[in-house]
Amino acid sequence: MSCNCSDGVGSLRNSPYDMIPMQRAIDTVLGLAKPLLKTSVPLQEALGSVLAETVRSKEPLPPFRASVMDGYAVVASDGVGEFPILSRVAAGDAPGVHVTPGRVAYVTTGCPVPDGADAVVKIEDTEAVLGEDGKTEVAVKILHAVQSGTSIRPIGHDIAQGEVIVEAGEVITPAVLGLLATVGIASVPIYKIPVVGVLSTGSELVDATDAAGIRGGKIRDSNRPMLLAYMQQLHVKTVDLGTLLIWTRDGIARSSHERECGVSFACEHELLSNAVWLACVGICSDSWDSLRDLLFSKLPSIDVLITSGGVSMGEHDLVKPLLKELGTVHFGRIHMKPGKPTTVATVPIGGVDKLVFALPGNPVSCLVTSCLLVQPALKRLRGHTIAQSSPVVFQARLLHPLPLDRDRPEYHRAVVRWEKNEWVATSTGVQASSRLLSCRHANALLHLPVGTHLAAESVVECIFLSDMVYALSLGDSWSVEIALGQCCVRDRRAQSPIASSSCIGSCCANRPESARPSVRVDGGHFFPHCHELDKASKVSDSVSRGDSTDRSGPVMQTTLTEMPGLAVEIVQAAVVADEVDEIQNVVRTWCDVAHVDLIVTSGGTGFSPRDVTPEAVKVLLDRDAPGLVHKMLQASLDVTPMAILARPVAGMRGHTLVLTLPGKPNAVVETLTALAPVLPHALHLLQDVSHHHHKGKNALQ
């Protein structure tokens, strides 16, 4: 895919750049994009930015015992009866009384509870006792007794002193902004927001505002308005680069940066003084000098440059050779469709390597590569981890067949919607890279493999065109794929998914049958419940929030991958809270849509009220496997008599085997090890794989 031809301007017949896979291109871009410097902005300007430092509360909140209700502060042991009112305390007041037995104080929601009182009776459980004037409340009848502590928020109930309020790396949402205000953060430490310059190249381009219209081989520039809008959607600062068009009194539009227009820099001042209208139009003609001058003049003031056009193989495609002269071209072609000539380079300016995305001129190619490469890079520059910056991938079922490209994988524009508990995808029609209409209604890109055609009902990988969700913070070596409340955590270095929490499944769609024991495990481990993390019993709600660390998932992965006679590929994972509906949604999706071979859950099988995994799973099964349940219990009972309290489930839904394991890592090992002698054979039988040893002497060979 490369040659040794000269790389002089206009001399190339074959590209000197190898085509690299998209994942390598994404990895390269994320490696080049480093978070920008930290800065501080006023609180009201921080929305949408990424927090650069962890914020802790310097004081407890509330800083006093606060009333939860409008009512009366009482001594709980007084019970019911009629009591005189010492004082009335409103929100914002400092109570000046001490409540003693036999007396009460009126309080409002959020106000400090006077000393001496240990409960608040809500106003609905009282009757007013009026004075002689029939208007003034002098006493109150308490109709219902309360316990000590009722309707009082203790000091630090909402936020403890020293508690982490917001972690570094979090996006500042309206709720986060409110939290920062709550703890008194007026100046917010953030990562600098990237300044992105956008430039269209091509002598054939005219601005959409040009009254002369399109004639004589000209076309309107659509890439620059589209890219500027896309960048604004990504919460970065944008600069429309290029030519300063000057409309003079003689009605002629002149340019200050294009020498072929006959305007020298010396006469620019005269033009400006005679100007009647100015406009900065980010279009540069196919001129080496113009491009070179523009890059040197604009790169110092921006963090990222995005150009479109001038990266193909024509003699007027100058961007790629110019970037090679000025800096380092990290890749110049990608094995994809559309967008093959996409180029990424860095140009050193003042000791800083400025990132340049040279995108194709075809508008669809420009938009697709912006989604796949520019968006991740900008998120990384804004301070996100590599995991958070990586494209979010999910799966959808095709509603109709699609033709495939025989040479390159395609990013097909489509409409994806949620229908009957799954994502379904429909093509937007003709997919020519010049046909921007294919993007009009598109909300996702379908990643289609090389081939001839794809049948209806096929399951394909998808990426939303707009940023949907910030991924879990799992460190720089991880990419996270999220959809439908499921989460697939992929080790970017190994290029194979691993389990992240506690349920493992297996996708066998289009899998060739084989007589040897084999199972692909869709690593879903979903965490209905995770017991005894660091000697503390913690449920999956905390794991799914990220408050606790999963230990049984990695143990489950290791045990399965090392199981004799079982070839395991883990391709999905999910973290699910202790909710029957959420657990069932994942199991149904993996069984009925992804057609997994094996689902293994971890946790949620005990006696706690939140242990609902058996109830969620049992009703979904077509057939039980009591022998496997017996073996699982026996293995645990050999270790601890407390295993008698476990409630494991084993059974089949269609061709999928479902096992529910305990939440402790050592119990996971014990249970899976006990099943190791029979699990490969069970999966073979479930998938209807033939076994010659089942045949009699007279069986046909």
KAGIKA-V645102 format. One record per pair of residues at least 12 apart in sequence whose C-alpha atoms are under 7 Angstrom apart, sorted by the first residue. I is the first residue (numbers start at 0). J is the second residue. Records with the same first field share a line. If there is no record, write none. Layout:
I->J + J
This chain:
0->17 + 18
1->14 + 15 + 16 + 17
2->14 + 15
3->15
8->314 + 317 + 320
9->313 + 314 + 315
11->312
16->330 + 331 + 332
17->332
18->332 + 333 + 334
19->332 + 333 + 334
20->333 + 334
21->333 + 334 + 335
25->372
28->372 + 376
29->375 + 376 + 379 + 385
32->376 + 379 + 380
33->379 + 380
34->379 + 380 + 381 + 382
35->190 + 191 + 380 + 381 + 382
36->190 + 191
37->51 + 188 + 189 + 190 + 191
38->188 + 189 + 190 + 191
39->186 + 187 + 188 + 189
40->186 + 187 + 188
41->185 + 186 + 187
42->185 + 186 + 187
45->171 + 187
46->171 + 172 + 173 + 176
47->170 + 171 + 172 + 234
48->170 + 171 + 189
49->168 + 169 + 170 + 171 + 189 + 190 + 381 + 382
50->167 + 168 + 169 + 170 + 171 + 188 + 189 + 190
51->167 + 168 + 188 + 189 + 190
52->166 + 167 + 188
53->165 + 166 + 167
54->163 + 164 + 165 + 166
55->161 + 162 + 163 + 164
56->160 + 161 + 162 + 163 + 164 + 182
57->160 + 161
58->160 + 161
59->154 + 155 + 158 + 159 + 160
60->154 + 155 + 156 + 157 + 158 + 159
61->154 + 155 + 156 + 157
62->154 + 155
63->111 + 153 + 154
64->111 + 112 + 151 + 152 + 153 + 154
65->109 + 110 + 111 + 112 + 151 + 152 + 153
66->107 + 108 + 109 + 110 + 111 + 112 + 119 + 150 + 151 + 152
67->108 + 109 + 150 + 151 + 152
68->107 + 108 + 121 + 150
69->106 + 107 + 108 + 121 + 122
70->105 + 106 + 107 + 119 + 120 + 121 + 122
71->103 + 104 + 105 + 106 + 119 + 120 + 121 + 122
72->103 + 104 + 105 + 106 + 112 + 116 + 118 + 119 + 120
73->102 + 103 + 104 + 116 + 117 + 118 + 119
74->100 + 116 + 117 + 118
75->117 + 118 + 145 + 146 + 147
77->100 + 101
78->144 + 145
79->141 + 142 + 143 + 144
80->140 + 141 + 142
81->138 + 139 + 140 + 141
82->101 + 102 + 103 + 138 + 139 + 140
83->102 + 103 + 137 + 138 + 139
84->102 + 103 + 104 + 105 + 137 + 138
85->102 + 103 + 104
86->104 + 105
87->104 + 105 + 106
88->105 + 106 + 107 + 110
89->106 + 107 + 110
90->107 + 108 + 109 + 110
91->110
92->110
93->111
94->111 + 113
96->113
97->113 + 114 + 115
98->113 + 114 + 115 + 116
99->115
117->147 + 148
118->146 + 147 + 148 + 149 + 150 + 151
119->149 + 150 + 151
120->145
124->141 + 142 + 143
125->139 + 140 + 141 + 142
126->139 + 140 + 141
127->139 + 140
128->140
168->382 + 383
190->381 + 382
191->381
192->235 + 236 + 381
193->235 + 236 + 302 + 380 + 381
194->235 + 236 + 237 + 301 + 302 + 303
195->236 + 237 + 238 + 301 + 302 + 303 + 304
196->237 + 238 + 239 + 240 + 301 + 303 + 304 + 305
197->223 + 227 + 238 + 239 + 240 + 281 + 304 + 305 + 306
198->223 + 239 + 240 + 241 + 281 + 282 + 305 + 306 + 307
199->222 + 223 + 281 + 282 + 283 + 306 + 307 + 308
200->282 + 283 + 284 + 285 + 306 + 307 + 308 + 309
201->283 + 284 + 285 + 308 + 309
202->284 + 285
203->216 + 217 + 218
204->217 + 218 + 219 + 220
205->217 + 218 + 219 + 220
206->219 + 220
207->219 + 220
222->307 + 362
239->279 + 280 + 281
240->280 + 281
241->279 + 280 + 281 + 282 + 283 + 293
242->254 + 255 + 256 + 279 + 280 + 281 + 282 + 283
243->255 + 256 + 277 + 278 + 279 + 280
244->277 + 278 + 279 + 280
245->274 + 276 + 277 + 278
246->274 + 275 + 276 + 277
247->273 + 274 + 275
248->273 + 274 + 275
255->267
256->289
257->289
285->315 + 317
287->317
299->348
302->353 + 354
303->353 + 354 + 355
304->354 + 355 + 356
305->355 + 356 + 357
306->356 + 357 + 358
307->357 + 358 + 359 + 360 + 365
308->358 + 359 + 360
309->360
310->340 + 357 + 359
311->340
322->344
325->346
326->344 + 345 + 346 + 347
327->344 + 345 + 346
328->343 + 344 + 345
329->343 + 344
330->342 + 343
331->343
334->407
335->407 + 408 + 409
336->407 + 408 + 409 + 410
337->364 + 409 + 410 + 432
338->359 + 364 + 368
340->359
341->357 + 358 + 359
342->356 + 357 + 358
343->355 + 356 + 357
344->356
361->432 + 433
362->432 + 433 + 435
363->432 + 433 + 434 + 435
364->432
370->464
371->390
375->388 + 389 + 390
384->472 + 474 + 475
385->475
386->470 + 472 + 473 + 474 + 475 + 477 + 478 + 479
387->469 + 470 + 471 + 472
389->478
390->462
391->462 + 479 + 480 + 481
392->460 + 461 + 462 + 480 + 481
393->460 + 461 + 462 + 480 + 481 + 482
394->422 + 458 + 459 + 460 + 461
395->422 + 423 + 424 + 458 + 459 + 460 + 461
396->422 + 423 + 424 + 456 + 457 + 458 + 459
397->423 + 424 + 425 + 455 + 456 + 457 + 458
398->423 + 424 + 425 + 455 + 456
399->454 + 455 + 456
400->453 + 454 + 455
401->452 + 453 + 454
402->451 + 452 + 453
403->449 + 450 + 451 + 452 + 453
404->449 + 450 + 451
405->449 + 450 + 451
406->449
407->449
408->447 + 448 + 449
409->446 + 447 + 448
410->444 + 445 + 446 + 447
411->444 + 445 + 446 + 447
412->426 + 427 + 437 + 438 + 441 + 443 + 444 + 445
413->425 + 426 + 427 + 441 + 442 + 443 + 444 + 445
414->426 + 427 + 440 + 441 + 442 + 443
415->442 + 443
427->441
442->463 + 464
443->461 + 462 + 463 + 464
444->461 + 462 + 463 + 464
445->459 + 460 + 461 + 462
446->459 + 460 + 461
447->459
476->490 + 491 + 492
477->489 + 490 + 491
478->490 + 491
485->572 + 573 + 574
486->572 + 573 + 574
487->571 + 572 + 573
488->571 + 572
495->570
496->569 + 570 + 571
497->522 + 569 + 570 + 571
498->522 + 523 + 524 + 552 + 553 + 556 + 569 + 571 + 572
499->524 + 552 + 553 + 572
500->524 + 525 + 526 + 549 + 552 + 572 + 573 + 574
501->523 + 524 + 525 + 526 + 551 + 552 + 600 + 601
502->522 + 523 + 524 + 525 + 526 + 572 + 598 + 599 + 600 + 601
503->520 + 521 + 522 + 523 + 524 + 572 + 597 + 598 + 599 + 600
504->520 + 521 + 522 + 523 + 589 + 595 + 596 + 597 + 598 + 599
505->518 + 519 + 520 + 521 + 522 + 595 + 596 + 597 + 598
506->519 + 520 + 521 + 593 + 594 + 595 + 596
507->519 + 594 + 595 + 596
508->593 + 594
512->688
514->688 + 689
516->564 + 565 + 566 + 679 + 683
517->565 + 566 + 567
518->565 + 566 + 567 + 568 + 596
519->567 + 568 + 569 + 596
520->567 + 568 + 569 + 570 + 597
521->569 + 570 + 571 + 572 + 595
522->569 + 570 + 571 + 572
523->571 + 572 + 573
524->552 + 572 + 573 + 574 + 599 + 600
525->572 + 573 + 574 + 575 + 600
526->539 + 574 + 575 + 576 + 601 + 602
527->539 + 575 + 576 + 577 + 582 + 602 + 603 + 612
528->577 + 602 + 603 + 610 + 662
529->601 + 602 + 603 + 662
530->602 + 662 + 663
531->663
539->575 + 576 + 577
540->576 + 577
543->574 + 575 + 576
550->664
551->662 + 663 + 664 + 667
554->664
555->667 + 668
558->668
562->675
564->679
565->679
577->609 + 611
579->611 + 615
582->615
583->615 + 616
590->652 + 655
595->655
596->654 + 655 + 656
597->655 + 656 + 657
598->656 + 657 + 658
599->657 + 658 + 659
600->658 + 659 + 660
601->659 + 660 + 661 + 662
602->660 + 661 + 662
603->662
604->645 + 646 + 647 + 661
605->644 + 645 + 646
606->644
613->646 + 647 + 648
619->652
620->650 + 651 + 652
621->651 + 652 + 653
622->650 + 651
623->649 + 650 + 651
624->649 + 650
625->649
627->649
628->647 + 648 + 649
630->673
631->670 + 673
634->669 + 670 + 673
635->666 + 669 + 670
647->659 + 660
654->685 + 686
